[in-house]
């Protein structure tokens, strides 16, 4: 049996975590002077209430928590472990996982631990974990699973999203290469993508959320043309009727393209605090060429 471990920011669906015994190490969410374990001690509603009057913060996965996560798998007798993380260029989580993995293997040379930087974020990283689960279910050998997973990074994992305002990305220092200061005044909403360098970029711009979502659909059509879509996901934040409607539109688009494996859910609090309510996100994994 191969052990699987990830960070909470990878947004792996809870059902998959439970069914597959995936170990998840939470990031920390900070609301004022209080600190919470991501998606365990804090939920969307609590975050949104706080964010009405102040900016929340996050910290990466602590060394002690990452080590504890690996040890949970080791106690099960697992000697081969795959760790999958969000982009190291957005969070230092991957670096912490690397340090712990190296120390564990140095202490026990019978261990094989592979730590993969997906150069993606949220469910984009989660889609690679989903692929790892699929390969493990097929009893693919450890080294072959690693080879297969790395074929998808970074060129075949795609994440696009639209948000009503950039103020949370700016406040958290996660703006990457997204430009939009003047656009905010003109109601221009950037379609943000995670580039092959693992940071945020502006893929396109449109005036207002509705047109931005439409533009995101156009980008999806262009990027996937002539390619096999293995799996896709629609993730959102907040509970507005508009957000729900946009998610339904994306679902219809994916179904029209014959996508059978669609994951749908809410981003975890550690992601929410950097984008705010109203996020509409589309992620997909293409069959590598």
JOSULLIN-V933908 format. One record per pair of residues at least 6 apart in sequence whose C-alpha atoms are under 8 Angstrom apart, sorted by sequence separation. I is the first residue (numbers start at 1). GAP is how many residues later the second one is. D is the distance in Angstrom with one decimal. If there is no record, write none. Layout:
((I & GAP & D) (I & GAP & D))
This chain:
((16 & 6 & 7.7) (17 & 6 & 7.3) (29 & 6 & 5.7) (30 & 6 & 6.3) (36 & 6 & 6.0) (50 & 6 & 7.4) (88 & 6 & 5.4) (105 & 6 & 5.5) (119 & 6 & 7.8) (169 & 6 & 5.1) (183 & 6 & 6.9) (194 & 6 & 4.7) (195 & 6 & 6.3) (206 & 6 & 4.9) (237 & 6 & 7.8) (17 & 7 & 7.9) (28 & 7 & 6.5) (29 & 7 & 5.2) (86 & 7 & 7.4) (87 & 7 & 7.2) (88 & 7 & 6.8) (104 & 7 & 7.7) (105 & 7 & 6.9) (118 & 7 & 5.8) (193 & 7 & 5.7) (194 & 7 & 6.2) (205 & 7 & 6.6) (236 & 7 & 7.2) (28 & 8 & 5.6) (29 & 8 & 6.3) (85 & 8 & 7.1) (86 & 8 & 6.9) (105 & 8 & 7.3) (180 & 8 & 7.6) (192 & 8 & 6.4) (193 & 8 & 5.3) (254 & 8 & 7.9) (28 & 9 & 4.9) (29 & 9 & 5.9) (47 & 9 & 7.6) (85 & 9 & 5.6) (136 & 9 & 7.6) (166 & 9 & 7.9) (180 & 9 & 7.7) (192 & 9 & 5.7) (193 & 9 & 6.2) (206 & 9 & 7.1) (27 & 10 & 6.2) (28 & 10 & 5.4) (118 & 10 & 7.5) (135 & 10 & 6.4) (180 & 10 & 7.1) (192 & 10 & 4.8) (193 & 10 & 5.9) (205 & 10 & 7.8) (26 & 11 & 5.7) (27 & 11 & 5.3) (191 & 11 & 5.9) (192 & 11 & 5.6) (204 & 11 & 7.5) (236 & 11 & 7.5) (251 & 11 & 7.9) (26 & 12 & 5.1) (101 & 12 & 6.3) (178 & 12 & 7.9) (190 & 12 & 5.9) (191 & 12 & 5.4) (192 & 12 & 7.5) (235 & 12 & 7.8) (26 & 13 & 7.3) (29 & 13 & 7.8) (101 & 13 & 7.9) (132 & 13 & 7.0) (190 & 13 & 7.2) (191 & 13 & 5.2) (234 & 13 & 6.7) (26 & 14 & 7.8) (83 & 14 & 7.7) (101 & 14 & 7.6) (166 & 14 & 7.5) (178 & 14 & 7.2) (190 & 14 & 5.7) (191 & 14 & 5.8) (190 & 15 & 4.3) (191 & 15 & 7.9) (6 & 16 & 7.5) (8 & 16 & 5.9) (31 & 16 & 7.7) (189 & 16 & 5.6) (190 & 16 & 6.5) (234 & 16 & 7.3) (4 & 17 & 7.7) (5 & 17 & 5.6) (6 & 17 & 6.4) (7 & 17 & 5.2) (8 & 17 & 5.9) (9 & 17 & 7.6) (98 & 17 & 6.2) (132 & 17 & 6.9) (188 & 17 & 6.2) (189 & 17 & 5.5) (234 & 17 & 7.4) (4 & 18 & 5.2) (5 & 18 & 4.5) (6 & 18 & 5.0) (7 & 18 & 4.7) (8 & 18 & 4.8) (9 & 18 & 7.1) (97 & 18 & 7.0) (131 & 18 & 7.4) (166 & 18 & 7.8) (188 & 18 & 5.3) (189 & 18 & 5.9) (3 & 19 & 7.4) (4 & 19 & 6.3) (5 & 19 & 5.8) (6 & 19 & 6.3) (7 & 19 & 5.8) (8 & 19 & 6.2) (31 & 19 & 7.0) (165 & 19 & 7.2) (188 & 19 & 4.3) (189 & 19 & 5.9) (5 & 20 & 7.6) (7 & 20 & 7.0) (187 & 20 & 5.5) (188 & 20 & 6.0) (189 & 20 & 6.5) (94 & 21 & 7.6) (128 & 21 & 7.0) (186 & 21 & 7.5) (187 & 21 & 5.7) (191 & 21 & 6.4) (94 & 22 & 7.8) (177 & 22 & 7.2) (178 & 22 & 6.1) (190 & 22 & 7.0) (191 & 22 & 7.9) (232 & 22 & 7.8) (94 & 23 & 6.3) (176 & 23 & 5.6) (177 & 23 & 5.7) (178 & 23 & 4.8) (179 & 23 & 6.8) (189 & 23 & 6.2) (31 & 24 & 7.7) (32 & 24 & 7.0) (128 & 24 & 7.8) (165 & 24 & 7.6) (176 & 24 & 4.8) (177 & 24 & 4.8) (178 & 24 & 5.0) (191 & 24 & 7.6) (31 & 25 & 5.1) (164 & 25 & 6.9) (175 & 25 & 6.7) (176 & 25 & 6.6) (177 & 25 & 7.0) (191 & 25 & 6.4) (30 & 26 & 5.8) (31 & 26 & 6.7) (163 & 26 & 7.1) (174 & 26 & 7.9) (29 & 27 & 7.3) (30 & 27 & 4.9) (162 & 27 & 7.0) (163 & 27 & 7.9) (232 & 27 & 7.3) (29 & 28 & 5.9) (30 & 28 & 5.6) (162 & 28 & 6.5) (231 & 28 & 6.8) (234 & 28 & 7.3) (29 & 29 & 4.5) (30 & 29 & 7.8) (88 & 29 & 6.5) (128 & 29 & 7.8) (162 & 29 & 5.1) (230 & 29 & 7.5) (231 & 29 & 7.4) (232 & 29 & 6.3) (233 & 29 & 5.1) (234 & 29 & 6.3) (235 & 29 & 5.6) (236 & 29 & 6.6) (237 & 29 & 5.6) (8 & 30 & 6.7) (28 & 30 & 5.5) (29 & 30 & 6.6) (66 & 30 & 7.4) (83 & 30 & 7.4) (85 & 30 & 7.6) (87 & 30 & 5.7) (89 & 30 & 7.4) (127 & 30 & 7.9) (161 & 30 & 5.8) (162 & 30 & 6.2) (229 & 30 & 6.7) (231 & 30 & 5.1) (232 & 30 & 4.9) (233 & 30 & 4.4) (234 & 30 & 4.9) (235 & 30 & 5.0) (236 & 30 & 5.0) (237 & 30 & 6.1) (8 & 31 & 7.4) (27 & 31 & 7.2) (28 & 31 & 5.1) (60 & 31 & 6.5) (66 & 31 & 6.4) (79 & 31 & 6.9) (80 & 31 & 6.1) (81 & 31 & 6.4) (82 & 31 & 5.8) (83 & 31 & 6.1) (84 & 31 & 6.0) (85 & 31 & 6.2) (86 & 31 & 6.2) (87 & 31 & 5.7) (88 & 31 & 6.8) (160 & 31 & 6.6) (161 & 31 & 5.3) (230 & 31 & 7.4) (231 & 31 & 6.2) (232 & 31 & 6.3) (233 & 31 & 5.6) (234 & 31 & 6.7) (235 & 31 & 5.2) (236 & 31 & 6.2) (27 & 32 & 6.2) (28 & 32 & 6.4) (60 & 32 & 6.1) (61 & 32 & 5.5) (79 & 32 & 4.9) (80 & 32 & 4.8) (81 & 32 & 4.8) (82 & 32 & 5.0) (83 & 32 & 4.6) (84 & 32 & 4.9) (85 & 32 & 5.3) (86 & 32 & 5.7) (87 & 32 & 4.0) (114 & 32 & 7.5) (125 & 32 & 7.9) (160 & 32 & 5.5) (161 & 32 & 6.6) (235 & 32 & 6.2) (250 & 32 & 7.7) (27 & 33 & 5.0) (28 & 33 & 6.8) (60 & 33 & 5.2) (63 & 33 & 6.1) (67 & 33 & 6.0) (79 & 33 & 6.2) (80 & 33 & 5.8) (81 & 33 & 6.5) (82 & 33 & 6.1) (83 & 33 & 6.0) (84 & 33 & 6.4) (85 & 33 & 6.0) (86 & 33 & 6.3) (87 & 33 & 5.0) (124 & 33 & 6.3) (160 & 33 & 4.5) (213 & 33 & 7.2) (217 & 33 & 7.5) (247 & 33 & 6.8) (27 & 34 & 4.6) (62 & 34 & 7.5) (63 & 34 & 7.8) (66 & 34 & 7.1) (79 & 34 & 8.0) (82 & 34 & 7.6) (84 & 34 & 6.9) (86 & 34 & 5.4) (87 & 34 & 6.1) (116 & 34 & 7.8) (119 & 34 & 6.9) (120 & 34 & 7.6) (124 & 34 & 6.4) (159 & 34 & 5.6) (160 & 34 & 6.9) (246 & 34 & 7.0) (26 & 35 & 6.2) (27 & 35 & 7.6) (61 & 35 & 7.2) (86 & 35 & 4.9) (118 & 35 & 5.9) (119 & 35 & 6.0) (124 & 35 & 5.7) (158 & 35 & 7.6) (159 & 35 & 5.7) (237 & 35 & 6.7) (243 & 35 & 5.8) (25 & 36 & 6.7) (86 & 36 & 6.9) (118 & 36 & 6.6) (158 & 36 & 7.1) (210 & 36 & 8.0) (217 & 36 & 7.8) (243 & 36 & 7.3) (63 & 37 & 7.2) (120 & 37 & 7.2) (243 & 37 & 6.6) (120 & 38 & 7.7) (121 & 38 & 7.5) (238 & 38 & 7.9) (239 & 38 & 7.9) (240 & 38 & 7.1) (26 & 39 & 7.9) (86 & 39 & 5.7) (120 & 39 & 7.3) (237 & 39 & 7.2) (238 & 39 & 4.6) (239 & 39 & 7.6) (25 & 40 & 6.5) (85 & 40 & 6.6) (237 & 40 & 5.0) (238 & 40 & 5.4) (25 & 41 & 6.0) (84 & 41 & 7.3) (155 & 41 & 6.5) (237 & 41 & 5.4) (238 & 41 & 7.4) (154 & 42 & 5.3) (236 & 42 & 6.9) (237 & 42 & 5.1) (154 & 43 & 7.9) (236 & 43 & 5.1) (237 & 43 & 7.1) (25 & 44 & 6.2) (84 & 44 & 7.7) (235 & 44 & 7.9) (236 & 44 & 4.8) (24 & 45 & 7.1) (84 & 45 & 6.6) (164 & 45 & 6.6) (235 & 45 & 6.3) (236 & 45 & 6.0) (23 & 46 & 6.3) (163 & 46 & 7.5) (234 & 46 & 7.5) (235 & 46 & 5.1) (23 & 47 & 7.9) (162 & 47 & 7.3) (234 & 47 & 5.7) (235 & 47 & 6.6) (234 & 48 & 4.9) (23 & 49 & 7.8) (233 & 49 & 5.9) (234 & 49 & 6.5) (23 & 50 & 7.5) (162 & 50 & 6.8) (232 & 50 & 7.4) (233 & 50 & 5.1) (162 & 51 & 6.8) (232 & 51 & 5.6) (233 & 51 & 6.1) (232 & 52 & 4.0) (231 & 53 & 5.7) (232 & 53 & 6.3) (7 & 54 & 7.4) (230 & 54 & 7.6) (231 & 54 & 5.4) (161 & 55 & 7.6) (229 & 55 & 7.1) (230 & 55 & 5.7) (231 & 55 & 7.2) (160 & 56 & 7.2) (229 & 56 & 6.2) (230 & 56 & 5.4) (229 & 57 & 4.6) (230 & 57 & 5.9) (228 & 58 & 5.7) (229 & 58 & 6.3) (227 & 59 & 6.7) (228 & 59 & 5.4) (227 & 60 & 7.0) (80 & 62 & 7.1) (224 & 62 & 7.7) (5 & 64 & 7.5) (82 & 64 & 8.0) (5 & 65 & 7.4) (213 & 67 & 7.8) (3 & 70 & 6.3) (121 & 73 & 7.4) (120 & 74 & 6.2) (3 & 75 & 6.1) (10 & 75 & 6.6) (119 & 75 & 7.8) (120 & 75 & 8.0) (2 & 76 & 6.5) (3 & 76 & 7.8) (5 & 76 & 7.4) (10 & 76 & 5.8) (119 & 76 & 8.0) (1 & 77 & 6.6) (2 & 77 & 7.4) (3 & 77 & 6.2) (4 & 77 & 5.8) (5 & 77 & 6.4) (6 & 77 & 5.5) (7 & 77 & 7.5) (9 & 77 & 6.7) (119 & 77 & 6.7) (2 & 78 & 5.2) (3 & 78 & 4.4) (4 & 78 & 5.1) (5 & 78 & 4.8) (6 & 78 & 5.0) (7 & 78 & 6.0) (119 & 78 & 6.7) (120 & 78 & 5.7) (1 & 79 & 7.6) (2 & 79 & 5.6) (3 & 79 & 6.2) (4 & 79 & 6.0) (5 & 79 & 6.5) (6 & 79 & 5.7) (7 & 79 & 7.5) (119 & 79 & 4.2) (120 & 79 & 7.9) (2 & 80 & 7.4) (4 & 80 & 7.9) (118 & 80 & 8.0) (119 & 80 & 7.7) (90 & 84 & 7.0) (7 & 86 & 7.5) (174 & 100 & 7.2) (172 & 102 & 6.0) (171 & 103 & 7.8) (127 & 104 & 7.4) (127 & 105 & 7.7) (168 & 105 & 6.9) (169 & 105 & 5.0) (127 & 106 & 8.0) (168 & 106 & 5.0) (169 & 106 & 5.7) (168 & 107 & 5.3) (89 & 108 & 7.7) (90 & 108 & 7.0) (167 & 108 & 7.9) (168 & 108 & 6.2) (89 & 109 & 5.7) (90 & 109 & 6.2) (166 & 109 & 7.1) (12 & 110 & 7.9) (88 & 110 & 7.3) (89 & 110 & 6.1) (123 & 110 & 7.0) (165 & 110 & 7.7) (10 & 111 & 6.1) (11 & 111 & 5.0) (12 & 111 & 6.3) (87 & 111 & 5.4) (165 & 111 & 7.8) (9 & 112 & 7.1) (10 & 112 & 4.3) (11 & 112 & 5.0) (87 & 112 & 7.6) (123 & 112 & 7.6) (163 & 112 & 6.8) (9 & 113 & 5.4) (10 & 113 & 5.5) (13 & 113 & 7.8) (20 & 113 & 7.3) (55 & 113 & 7.4) (163 & 113 & 7.6) (164 & 113 & 7.8) (10 & 114 & 7.2) (11 & 114 & 7.6) (12 & 114 & 4.7) (163 & 114 & 7.7) (164 & 114 & 6.2) (10 & 115 & 5.1) (11 & 115 & 5.7) (12 & 115 & 7.7) (57 & 115 & 6.8) (163 & 115 & 5.9) (164 & 115 & 7.1) (10 & 116 & 4.9) (55 & 116 & 7.3) (163 & 116 & 4.5) (12 & 117 & 7.3) (162 & 117 & 5.7) (163 & 117 & 6.6) (12 & 118 & 7.8) (161 & 118 & 6.8) (162 & 118 & 5.4) (161 & 119 & 5.5) (162 & 119 & 6.4) (161 & 120 & 4.0) (160 & 121 & 5.7) (161 & 121 & 6.1) (159 & 122 & 7.3) (160 & 122 & 5.3) (159 & 123 & 5.9) (160 & 123 & 6.2) (159 & 124 & 4.3) (158 & 125 & 5.4) (159 & 125 & 6.8) (157 & 126 & 7.5) (158 & 126 & 5.4) (157 & 127 & 6.1) (158 & 127 & 6.4) (157 & 128 & 4.8) (156 & 129 & 5.8) (157 & 129 & 6.7) (156 & 130 & 5.2) (156 & 131 & 7.0) (156 & 132 & 6.1) (152 & 133 & 7.8) (2 & 134 & 7.1) (152 & 134 & 7.9) (152 & 135 & 8.0) (152 & 136 & 6.2) (151 & 137 & 6.6) (2 & 140 & 7.1) (123 & 144 & 8.0) (122 & 145 & 7.1) (122 & 149 & 7.3) (127 & 157 & 7.3) (128 & 157 & 7.8) (127 & 158 & 6.7) (124 & 159 & 5.6) (123 & 160 & 6.8) (124 & 160 & 6.9) (124 & 161 & 7.8) (48 & 190 & 7.9) (44 & 193 & 8.0) (44 & 194 & 7.6) (58 & 212 & 6.2) (58 & 215 & 7.7) (57 & 216 & 6.6) (56 & 217 & 5.7) (57 & 217 & 7.9) (55 & 218 & 7.5) (47 & 222 & 6.7) (51 & 222 & 7.6) (44 & 224 & 7.2) (43 & 225 & 7.6) (44 & 225 & 5.7) (47 & 225 & 7.8) (51 & 225 & 7.8) (43 & 226 & 6.2) (47 & 226 & 7.1) (42 & 227 & 7.0) (44 & 228 & 7.5) (48 & 228 & 7.6) (39 & 229 & 6.0) (48 & 229 & 7.3) (38 & 230 & 7.1) (39 & 230 & 6.3) (38 & 231 & 6.1) (39 & 231 & 8.0) (38 & 232 & 6.1) (29 & 240 & 7.1) (29 & 241 & 5.9) (28 & 242 & 7.1) (27 & 243 & 6.8) (13 & 250 & 7.8) (13 & 252 & 7.4) (11 & 256 & 6.3) (11 & 257 & 6.3) (9 & 259 & 6.7) (8 & 260 & 7.4) (9 & 261 & 6.4) (8 & 262 & 7.9) (9 & 262 & 6.5))
